[in-house]
């Protein structure tokens, strides 16, 4: 009689520098920076570094792969705004992911739909390529914008507060099915007033009160992140 054994199979996402770009000092520096960030993440973080070799030619790293789809793809496949229960789940898991990162004295700095993966285990926050230690969050080259304009606060804060702003934008995006500040160019989005109001409401959710609902979601998310 044979005894069946169940194996726990994990998949890895491997990232490396293309050989043709192996001499690009800026790219290699960015890759090393991302590797340092991944190594600093605590055990409770969604992204887990499995192995790496920064001295290899080309350098590479492997993280635990999360089987799922990005938030923006989920909204596209769903055909519009996500259900209310999905919004609460998104908020809870994304806020917890940020809380862990902030608790390690780091900021994500580029929270947007693509690095929020939706899987059977819930949403996960990944991609720490531009993350930074909390006490270095304002270091950048003159004229260089770190982050994605559509999801950044108008004052371009690269801080915990900036991460919370991006979290609120993500929830509003998932609730409405469209970016909160439009699909304009990077320059146009960055030049918007700090007091500009995001787009709110959707014809696909006529039985809800979008502004009140979204405001409550964001308030709860901010409190969850602040509890680090």
Beta strands, then each sheet from edge to edge (+ up, - down):
strand 1: 12-16
strand 2: 49-53
strand 3: 60-64
strand 4: 69-70
strand 5: 106-107
strand 6: 116-119
strand 7: 122-125
strand 8: 132-133
sheet 1: 1+ 3- 2+
sheet 2: 4+ 6- 7+
sheet 3: 5+ 8-
end
